[in-house]
Amino acid sequence: MIAGESDTISMAERLREFDPQGTLPGLARGILHYLGDRVDELGDASFDVFMSRVDPADFSASELSAIRQASRDFHRHLLGDFAGEGWSEELRSAMINSLARGVSIRTQIVLINHVVDKVRDILSEVVPDRDERSELLAAMRFISLVEVEVCCAFYADTIREQDRIARQNQRDKFSELLNTQIDLAAQLGERLREQARDASSATRGMLDKASEVAAAAEQSAIAMREAAHTSSGLIRAIEEARTEVDQAADVAALASQQAGEAVSVSSALSDHAQSIESILGLIRDIAGQTNLLALNATIEAARAGDAGRGFAVVAQEVKSLASQTAHATDDIARKIAAIQNATRHTVETNERIRETVLNVQSMGMRIRTAMDAQSQTVTMITAAVDETALAADSMSSNISAIRQDTEIVASEIDELESGFTEVRNHLGALRSRSAEFVDSVTPQNQAARPAPSGYQPVRRVV
């Protein structure tokens, strides 16, 4: 018989191996017959050995009395119905309780051997026939072997059940711990995957914004370069206007000199004086308009954004007015020549004309000074626009580099999200494999057997 099969092998099957002739049950009854009332001494002997291995203080008086009586009843049933199943169940219950008390399997065997010695002593006293006594003692030894085998089988069952429960508990704890860790890892991976998805979305949004900023910076750089080009044209126009004003001042100086020489002009003064007055009026108007245009030029220069178109118009107008001034000055020179020929003696009138020409010359100088200031302002604006254009170009280049780096980061985040998805799949595979492993360490054919009455886990004391 294989150890651990006590629940599936009946006593009849055991006896076919230990007692092929079937004589043991009868011999057991014969032993009980000779023992008579002294059979209780077997239970007492077994009880004494048991008590020597435990602490009596752990038992109440009623428990000790019940254990002693159970030991006596067991030996009566063992010898009286050896072929039956009752005594083996009593032995099983007693052995489990003993193991729970810390009594080892060796002590159980010693206890059985002590009972055999007690039977030998009693039979030596009550059985006079030596052969019969020898036969009964041999039968008692076989009966004790069956007891030992049953004890070992029950012990193996008990230990195996304890191991099964321990493995089941370890399996459940392992499975619970592993599943918990897998769930936590899966939840963490899912959160990280969501964060990666959000980061990818934010990165792509930033990428779009960077593209818009790069395009705007490029357009701004182009506009700045155009403004710088326009400002350069404006400076050239101002220089041309300033040249015209210088020429007008020279003409005015010449007119003043000629007016000084026209002291002797007297005849035809009244006719030409009216013409000179109208011409001087025109000069005044032109001077006023030139001054206004200078003011407009100042305002337009302050508007750096639209300086190209606005100041070009003003510069053109200044040039036109300067031209008119030159023509008017020529007319003045001709009229003065006529006056000089007509009235060389009108000194006072010519002095007034000379003063008027000097005023025109002074006004031309003021216009020139204003144009110098405007030229400097426009030059500064042009330099600032050039620097701004360079900064816009640099910003556009930097944003383009940032955009490329952002595209790389977005791609890496997408790969990270894919990696988290793969990790989730691996965790699912790990859960399945762990479940298969847990099932493999608890085979289905080792189903739990019902525990006997009063069963509790035992300590392995061997």
C-alpha positions as CSV (number, residue, x, y, z in Angstrom):
1,M,0.0,0.0,0.0
2,I,1.2,3.5,-0.8
3,A,1.4,5.9,2.1
4,G,-1.3,8.5,2.2
5,E,-4.0,6.2,0.8
6,S,-5.7,5.5,4.1
7,D,-8.9,7.2,3.0
8,T,-9.3,5.1,0.0
9,I,-8.1,1.6,1.2
10,S,-10.4,-0.3,3.5
11,M,-9.3,-2.5,6.4
12,A,-10.2,-5.6,4.3
13,E,-7.7,-4.5,1.7
14,R,-5.0,-3.9,4.3
15,L,-5.6,-7.3,5.8
16,R,-5.2,-9.0,2.4
17,E,-1.6,-7.8,2.5
18,F,-0.8,-8.2,6.2
19,D,-3.0,-11.3,6.8
20,P,-3.4,-13.3,3.6
21,Q,-4.7,-16.3,5.5
22,G,-7.3,-14.2,7.4
23,T,-6.3,-15.4,10.9
24,L,-5.5,-12.1,12.5
25,P,-9.2,-11.1,13.5
26,G,-9.7,-14.4,15.2
27,L,-6.4,-14.3,17.0
28,A,-7.2,-10.7,18.1
29,R,-10.4,-11.9,19.7
30,G,-8.4,-14.7,21.3
31,I,-6.0,-12.1,22.8
32,L,-9.0,-10.1,24.1
33,H,-10.5,-13.3,25.6
34,Y,-7.3,-14.0,27.6
35,L,-6.9,-10.4,28.6
36,G,-10.4,-10.2,30.0
37,D,-10.8,-7.3,32.3
38,R,-7.1,-6.6,32.2
39,V,-7.6,-5.2,28.7
40,D,-8.0,-1.8,30.3
41,E,-4.4,-2.1,31.4
42,L,-3.5,-1.7,27.7
43,G,-5.4,1.6,27.6
44,D,-3.7,2.7,30.8
45,A,-0.3,1.8,29.5
46,S,-0.9,3.8,26.4
47,F,-2.3,6.7,28.5
48,D,0.8,6.7,30.7
49,V,3.1,7.0,27.7
50,F,1.0,9.8,26.3
51,M,1.1,11.7,29.5
52,S,4.9,11.3,29.7
53,R,5.2,13.3,26.5
54,V,2.8,16.2,27.4
55,D,2.3,18.6,30.2
56,P,-0.6,17.5,32.4
57,A,-1.2,21.1,33.3
58,D,-2.5,21.6,29.8
59,F,-5.5,19.3,30.5
60,S,-8.4,19.5,32.8
61,A,-9.4,16.5,35.0
62,S,-12.4,15.8,32.8
63,E,-10.2,15.8,29.7
64,L,-7.7,13.4,31.2
65,S,-10.5,11.1,32.3
66,A,-12.0,11.2,28.8
67,I,-8.6,10.5,27.2
68,R,-7.9,7.5,29.5
69,Q,-11.4,6.1,28.8
70,A,-11.0,6.6,25.0
71,S,-7.7,4.7,25.1
72,R,-9.3,1.8,26.9
73,D,-12.3,1.7,24.5
74,F,-9.9,1.8,21.5
75,H,-8.0,-1.3,22.6
76,R,-11.2,-3.2,23.2
77,H,-12.4,-2.3,19.7
78,L,-9.0,-3.0,18.2
79,L,-8.9,-6.6,19.5
80,G,-12.7,-7.2,19.4
81,D,-13.3,-6.1,15.8
82,F,-9.9,-5.9,14.2
83,A,-11.4,-6.4,10.7
84,G,-13.8,-3.5,11.2
85,E,-13.2,0.2,10.3
86,G,-14.2,1.7,13.7
87,W,-10.9,1.3,15.5
88,S,-8.9,2.9,12.6
89,E,-11.1,6.0,12.8
90,E,-10.6,6.2,16.6
91,L,-6.9,5.8,16.0
92,R,-7.0,8.6,13.4
93,S,-8.8,11.0,15.7
94,A,-6.5,10.2,18.6
95,M,-3.3,10.5,16.5
96,I,-4.5,13.9,15.1
97,N,-5.2,15.2,18.6
98,S,-1.8,13.9,19.8
99,L,0.0,15.6,16.9
100,A,-1.8,18.8,17.7
101,R,-0.5,18.5,21.3
102,G,3.1,18.2,20.0
103,V,3.4,14.4,20.3
104,S,5.6,13.1,17.5
105,I,4.9,10.2,15.2
106,R,7.8,8.3,16.9
107,T,6.0,8.6,20.2
108,Q,2.9,7.1,18.6
109,I,5.0,4.1,17.4
110,V,6.7,3.8,20.8
111,L,3.2,3.9,22.4
112,I,2.1,1.0,20.2
113,N,5.2,-1.0,21.0
114,H,4.7,-0.4,24.7
115,V,1.2,-1.8,24.4
116,V,2.7,-4.9,22.7
117,D,5.1,-5.3,25.6
118,K,2.1,-5.0,28.0
119,V,0.2,-7.7,26.1
120,R,3.2,-10.0,26.2
121,D,3.5,-9.6,30.0
122,I,-0.2,-10.3,30.6
123,L,-0.2,-13.3,28.2
124,S,2.8,-14.7,29.9
125,E,0.7,-14.8,33.0
126,V,-2.6,-16.0,31.7
127,V,-1.7,-18.4,28.8
128,P,-0.1,-21.5,30.0
129,D,0.5,-23.1,26.6
130,R,3.7,-21.8,25.2
131,D,2.9,-22.4,21.5
132,E,-0.5,-20.7,21.8
133,R,1.2,-17.8,23.7
134,S,3.8,-17.5,20.9
135,E,1.1,-17.6,18.3
136,L,-0.9,-14.9,20.1
137,L,2.2,-12.7,20.6
138,A,3.1,-13.0,16.9
139,A,-0.4,-12.0,16.0
140,M,-0.2,-9.0,18.4
141,R,3.0,-8.0,16.6
142,F,1.3,-8.1,13.2
143,I,-1.6,-6.2,14.7
144,S,0.8,-3.5,15.9
145,L,2.4,-3.4,12.4
146,V,-1.1,-2.7,11.0
147,E,-1.5,0.0,13.7
148,V,1.8,1.6,12.7
149,E,0.9,1.5,9.0
150,V,-2.4,3.1,9.7
151,C,-0.7,5.8,11.9
152,C,1.9,6.5,9.1
153,A,-0.8,6.6,6.5
154,F,-2.9,9.0,8.6
155,Y,0.1,11.0,9.4
156,A,1.0,11.3,5.7
157,D,-2.6,12.3,5.0
158,T,-2.5,14.9,7.7
159,I,0.8,16.4,6.6
160,R,-0.2,16.3,3.0
161,E,-3.4,18.1,3.8
162,Q,-1.5,20.6,5.8
163,D,0.9,21.1,2.9
164,R,-2.0,21.4,0.5
165,I,-3.6,24.0,2.7
166,A,-0.3,25.8,3.0
167,R,0.3,25.6,-0.7
168,Q,-3.2,26.8,-1.3
169,N,-2.7,29.7,1.0
170,Q,0.7,30.6,-0.5
171,R,-0.9,30.2,-4.0
172,D,-3.8,32.6,-3.0
173,K,-1.4,35.1,-1.4
174,F,1.0,34.9,-4.4
175,S,-1.8,35.2,-6.8
176,E,-3.4,38.1,-4.9
177,L,0.0,39.9,-4.5
178,L,1.0,39.4,-8.1
179,N,-2.4,40.5,-9.4
180,T,-2.3,43.5,-7.1
181,Q,1.1,44.5,-8.4
182,I,0.1,43.8,-12.0
183,D,-3.0,46.0,-11.4
184,L,-1.0,48.7,-9.9
185,A,1.6,48.6,-12.7
186,A,-1.2,48.5,-15.3
187,Q,-2.9,51.5,-13.6
188,L,0.4,53.4,-13.4
189,G,1.1,52.5,-17.0
190,E,-2.4,53.7,-18.1
191,R,-1.9,56.9,-16.2
192,L,1.5,57.4,-17.8
193,R,0.0,56.5,-21.2
194,E,-2.7,59.1,-20.7
195,Q,-0.1,61.7,-19.6
196,A,2.0,60.8,-22.7
197,R,-1.1,61.2,-24.9
198,D,-1.8,64.6,-23.3
199,A,1.8,65.6,-23.6
200,S,1.8,64.6,-27.3
201,S,-1.3,66.6,-27.9
202,A,0.1,69.6,-26.1
203,T,3.4,69.2,-28.0
204,R,1.6,69.1,-31.3
205,G,-0.4,72.2,-30.3
206,M,2.9,73.9,-29.4
207,L,4.3,72.8,-32.7
208,D,1.4,74.4,-34.6
209,K,1.9,77.6,-32.6
210,A,5.6,77.5,-33.3
211,S,4.8,77.2,-37.0
212,E,2.5,80.2,-36.8
213,V,5.1,82.3,-34.9
214,A,7.9,81.3,-37.3
215,A,5.7,82.4,-40.3
216,A,4.9,85.6,-38.5
217,A,8.5,86.2,-37.7
218,E,9.5,85.6,-41.3
219,Q,6.8,88.0,-42.6
220,S,7.9,90.6,-40.0
221,A,11.5,90.3,-41.1
222,I,10.5,90.8,-44.8
223,A,8.4,93.9,-43.8
224,M,11.3,95.2,-41.8
225,R,13.7,94.8,-44.7
226,E,11.2,96.6,-46.9
227,A,10.9,99.4,-44.4
228,A,14.7,99.7,-44.2
229,H,14.8,100.0,-48.0
230,T,12.1,102.6,-48.0
231,S,13.9,104.6,-45.2
232,S,17.0,104.6,-47.3
233,G,15.0,106.1,-50.2
234,L,13.6,108.7,-47.9
235,I,17.1,109.7,-46.7
236,R,18.1,110.2,-50.3
237,A,15.0,112.3,-51.0
238,I,15.8,114.5,-48.0
239,E,19.3,114.9,-49.2
240,E,18.0,116.0,-52.6
241,A,15.6,118.4,-51.0
242,R,18.3,119.8,-48.8
243,T,20.5,120.4,-51.9
244,E,17.6,122.3,-53.5
245,V,17.2,124.4,-50.4
246,D,20.9,125.2,-50.4
247,Q,20.6,126.3,-54.0
248,A,17.6,128.4,-53.2
249,A,19.6,130.0,-50.3
250,D,22.4,130.8,-52.8
251,V,20.0,132.4,-55.2
252,A,18.5,134.4,-52.3
253,A,22.0,135.6,-51.3
254,L,22.6,136.6,-54.9
255,A,19.3,138.5,-55.0
256,S,20.2,140.3,-51.8
257,Q,23.5,141.4,-53.4
258,Q,21.7,142.5,-56.5
259,A,19.1,144.4,-54.4
260,G,21.9,146.3,-52.7
261,E,23.3,147.3,-56.0
262,A,19.9,148.5,-57.2
263,V,20.0,151.7,-55.0
264,S,19.9,154.0,-58.0
265,V,16.8,152.4,-59.5
266,S,14.0,155.0,-59.5
267,S,12.1,154.8,-62.7
268,A,9.4,152.3,-63.2
269,L,9.5,151.4,-59.5
270,S,5.8,151.4,-59.0
271,D,5.1,149.1,-62.0
272,H,7.7,146.5,-61.0
273,A,7.1,146.9,-57.2
274,Q,3.6,145.3,-57.6
275,S,5.2,142.4,-59.4
276,I,7.9,142.1,-56.8
277,E,5.2,142.1,-54.1
278,S,3.3,139.3,-55.7
279,I,6.5,137.3,-56.1
280,L,7.4,137.9,-52.5
281,G,3.9,136.8,-51.5
282,L,4.4,133.6,-53.4
283,I,7.8,133.1,-51.7
284,R,6.1,133.6,-48.3
285,D,3.4,131.0,-49.2
286,I,6.1,128.6,-50.4
287,A,8.1,129.2,-47.3
288,G,5.0,128.5,-45.2
289,Q,4.2,125.3,-47.1
290,T,7.8,124.2,-46.8
291,N,7.7,124.7,-43.1
292,L,4.4,122.8,-42.9
293,L,5.9,120.0,-44.9
294,A,8.9,119.9,-42.6
295,L,6.5,119.5,-39.7
296,N,4.7,116.7,-41.6
297,A,8.0,115.1,-42.3
298,T,8.8,115.1,-38.5
299,I,5.4,113.4,-37.8
300,E,5.9,110.9,-40.5
301,A,9.4,110.0,-39.3
302,A,7.9,109.3,-35.9
303,R,5.7,106.7,-37.5
304,A,8.4,104.1,-38.2
305,G,5.9,101.6,-39.4
306,D,4.7,103.6,-42.4
307,A,7.7,105.8,-43.0
308,G,8.3,104.6,-46.5
309,R,5.2,105.7,-48.3
310,G,4.3,108.7,-46.1
311,F,7.6,110.4,-46.1
312,A,8.2,109.8,-49.8
313,V,5.1,111.9,-50.5
314,V,6.3,114.7,-48.2
315,A,9.8,114.6,-49.7
316,Q,8.4,114.9,-53.2
317,E,6.3,117.8,-52.1
318,V,9.3,119.5,-50.5
319,K,11.2,119.1,-53.7
320,S,8.3,120.6,-55.7
321,L,8.1,123.6,-53.4
322,A,11.9,124.1,-53.5
323,S,11.6,124.1,-57.3
324,Q,8.9,126.7,-57.1
325,T,11.0,128.7,-54.8
326,A,13.9,128.5,-57.3
327,H,11.6,129.7,-60.1
328,A,10.2,132.5,-57.9
329,T,13.8,133.5,-57.0
330,D,14.6,133.7,-60.7
331,D,11.6,135.9,-61.3
332,I,12.7,138.1,-58.4
333,A,16.2,138.3,-59.9
334,R,14.7,139.4,-63.3
335,K,12.4,141.9,-61.6
336,I,15.2,143.2,-59.5
337,A,17.3,143.6,-62.7
338,A,14.3,145.5,-64.3
339,I,14.0,147.6,-61.1
340,Q,17.7,148.2,-61.1
341,N,17.5,149.4,-64.7
342,A,14.4,151.5,-64.0
343,T,15.0,153.0,-60.5
344,R,18.6,153.0,-59.3
345,H,17.8,155.7,-56.8
346,T,15.0,153.9,-54.9
347,V,17.4,152.9,-52.1
348,E,14.8,152.6,-49.4
349,T,12.6,150.3,-51.5
350,N,15.5,148.1,-52.5
351,E,16.6,147.8,-48.9
352,R,13.2,146.4,-48.1
353,I,13.5,144.0,-51.0
354,R,17.0,143.1,-49.7
355,E,15.6,142.4,-46.2
356,T,12.9,140.2,-47.7
357,V,15.4,138.2,-49.6
358,L,17.5,137.8,-46.4
359,N,14.4,136.5,-44.6
360,V,13.9,134.0,-47.4
361,Q,17.5,133.0,-47.0
362,S,17.1,132.7,-43.3
363,M,14.0,130.6,-43.8
364,G,15.9,128.4,-46.2
365,M,18.5,127.8,-43.6
366,R,15.9,126.9,-41.0
367,I,14.4,124.5,-43.5
368,R,17.8,123.0,-44.1
369,T,18.4,122.6,-40.4
370,A,15.0,120.9,-40.0
371,M,15.9,118.6,-42.9
372,D,19.2,117.7,-41.3
373,A,17.3,116.8,-38.1
374,Q,14.8,114.7,-40.1
375,S,17.7,113.0,-41.9
376,Q,19.3,112.0,-38.7
377,T,16.0,110.8,-37.3
378,V,15.3,108.7,-40.4
379,T,18.9,107.4,-40.3
380,M,18.3,106.2,-36.7
381,I,15.0,104.7,-37.7
382,T,16.7,102.9,-40.6
383,A,19.3,101.5,-38.2
384,A,16.7,100.4,-35.7
385,V,14.6,98.8,-38.5
386,D,17.8,97.0,-39.7
387,E,18.5,95.7,-36.2
388,T,14.8,94.6,-35.9
389,A,15.0,92.8,-39.2
390,L,18.1,90.9,-38.1
391,A,16.4,90.1,-34.8
392,A,13.3,88.8,-36.6
393,D,15.6,86.7,-38.9
394,S,17.3,85.3,-35.8
395,M,14.0,84.6,-34.1
396,S,12.7,82.9,-37.2
397,S,15.7,80.7,-37.3
398,N,15.5,79.9,-33.5
399,I,11.8,79.1,-33.8
400,S,12.5,76.8,-36.8
401,A,15.1,74.9,-34.7
402,I,12.6,74.7,-31.8
403,R,10.0,73.4,-34.1
404,Q,12.3,70.6,-35.3
405,D,13.2,69.7,-31.7
406,T,9.5,69.7,-30.9
407,E,8.8,67.4,-33.7
408,I,11.4,65.0,-32.4
409,V,10.0,65.2,-28.9
410,A,6.4,64.6,-30.2
411,S,7.7,61.5,-32.1
412,E,9.4,60.2,-29.0
413,I,6.3,60.8,-26.9
414,D,4.3,58.8,-29.5
415,E,6.8,56.0,-29.2
416,L,6.5,56.2,-25.4
417,E,2.8,55.9,-25.6
418,S,3.2,52.8,-27.8
419,G,5.7,51.5,-25.3
420,F,3.1,51.8,-22.5
421,T,0.6,50.0,-24.6
422,E,3.1,47.2,-25.1
423,V,3.9,47.1,-21.4
424,R,0.1,46.8,-20.7
425,N,0.0,43.8,-23.1
426,H,3.0,42.2,-21.3
427,L,1.3,42.7,-18.0
428,G,-1.7,40.9,-19.3
429,A,0.5,38.1,-20.5
430,L,2.2,38.0,-17.1
431,R,-1.2,37.7,-15.4
432,S,-2.1,34.8,-17.6
433,R,1.2,33.1,-17.2
434,S,1.1,33.6,-13.4
435,A,-2.4,32.1,-13.3
436,E,-1.1,29.1,-15.3
437,F,1.9,28.8,-12.9
438,V,-0.3,28.9,-9.8
439,D,-2.7,26.3,-11.3
440,S,0.3,24.1,-12.1
441,V,1.6,24.1,-8.5
442,T,-1.9,23.0,-7.3
443,P,-2.9,20.1,-9.6
444,Q,-6.6,19.5,-10.1
445,N,-6.3,15.8,-9.2
446,Q,-5.2,16.8,-5.6
447,A,-8.6,18.0,-4.6
448,A,-9.2,18.9,-1.0
449,R,-10.5,16.0,1.2
450,P,-12.9,16.6,4.0
451,A,-11.1,17.1,7.3
452,P,-12.0,14.7,10.1
453,S,-14.0,15.9,13.1
454,G,-11.8,17.9,15.4
455,Y,-9.1,18.4,12.8
456,Q,-6.7,21.2,13.2
457,P,-3.3,21.9,11.7
458,V,-0.5,19.9,13.3
459,R,3.1,20.7,14.0
460,R,5.5,18.5,12.2
461,V,7.1,16.7,15.1
462,V,8.9,13.6,13.8
